[in-house]
Amino acid sequence: MADHSKERRSLIETVKAPLIFSAALGVVAALVTLVTASGGTEAEPRVDLALIAFGVAFIVALLLVSMLQLAARENPDELAEGSGVNRDSEELYRQQVAERRREAARQKAREAREAEGEPEFGRADDAAADGDAASDDAEGDRRD
């Protein structure tokens, strides 16, 4: 983070650009209001309305430009890395998918055994069938 603070920022990235732009819009709004609110050349100029128009236009433009600048700013790269247990969420997702597939294969094997009428426990080839389903899931994960 110290690297970013040492870099010089351009005029667009600083506060000066929104202030200058907002002030220019405020001056335009004040001049238009001053000319149109007086009602002609014989009437007295309405400076009070021009100042109100300047203030409103300045504040609205400053808020809009500042919000657009914040929305367009890129996040630092270190924020995308994550921290702690969520550092590599894609790997965690793949592990969860593989576990769900293994569990679905086990459930399918249990349902098949129950449909055949065999007891759930006591068979020597149960462990081999579960191991085969797990290896099939691992191959499926690699293909994804």
N, C-alpha and C positions, 0 to 999 in steps of 0.2 A: 504494500500500500504506500510505502514511502517513495517508490519509484514514480507513482502518478503525481504526487504533490510537487516534485522537483521540476516537472515539465511545465513550460510556459503555455498558457492557454491562449487561444486566439480571441479576437474581439467577439466573434459569434458565440463562443462558449462562456463568455463572462456575463456579468450583469449589465454591462454597458449597452449591449446591443438591444435588449428588450426595452431599456429605459429610453434610449434614443428614438427607437421606432414608436414607442408609446407617446413620447413627447411630441413627435412630429404629427401623429394622428390627432393628438389633443389640440395642437395649434391650428390644424386644418379645421377641426370641429369648432374651435373658438372663433375663427375668422368667418366661417360660414354662418354661425349663429349671430355674430356681431352684425354682419351685413343684412341678413334676412330678418332679424328681430327688430331692427330699428324702423322698418316699414317705409323707408324712403330716405331721400337726402335731407329733407327738412326736419325730420325728427331727431331727437337725441339718441346717440348710440347706446345700446343696452349692454354695458360692460358686465353687469352682474350675471346676465344670462350667458354671456360668452365665457365667463369664468366657470360657471356651473357646467357648461358643455365641455370645457377643457378638462375639468376634473373627472367627469363621468367617462369621457372618451379615453383619458389617460389611464384610469384604473382598469377599465374593461380591457383595453388593449394590452396592458401590462400583464394582467391575469391570463389572458388567452395566449399570448406569446410565451410566457413562462411555462404554462402547462404543456404547450406543444413542444417546447425545448426539452422538458423533462421526459415526455413520452418518446421522443426520438433519440434520447441518449442511450448508448450501449452500456450494458452492465459489464463490470470488470470480469476477467476470465476466472479469477479465483472463486467467484460466486457460483459458477457452473460446476465446480468440482464436487461440491457437497462435503459432508463431514460425517464422521462416525459410522454408524451402521448403514446409512443410506448413500455411502460413497459411490457404490456401483449398483444402481437400482436395476439395470438391465440383467445383470447376473442373478440378482435375487429373484427377479421375475421368472427367469428361465428355471431356476431351482424349484420355485413354487409350481410352475407348470409341470415339470417332470414329476414332482411328488403327487400332484393331482392325477396325472396319467397312471402312475403306479398304483395309486389307491383305486382308481376306476378299474384297472386290470384285476386287482385282487377281489374287488366287489363282484366283477363279472365271473371270476373263477368260483367264488363262493356260491353265487346264484346257479352256476352250471352244476356244481356238486349237489346243491340242494334239490335241483330239478331231477338229477339222476337218483336221488335217494340215498347217497352215500353219507356216512358221518363226516362231520367237519374236521375232526381231529383223529389222529392215529394212522394217517397214511404217510408213508416214507417219501412219496413223490410230491407232496405239497410244497416243500421247500424248493425243490427243483422247478416246479411250475411257477412259483413266485419269482425265483431268480431269473427264469427265462423272460417273464413279463417285464422285469426291471431292465434287462439288457435290451429288449425291444424298444422300451421307452427311451433309453439313452441313445440308441441309433436314431430314433425319430427326432430327438432334440438336435442332433447334429445336422440332420437334413433341413431343419427349420432354419 
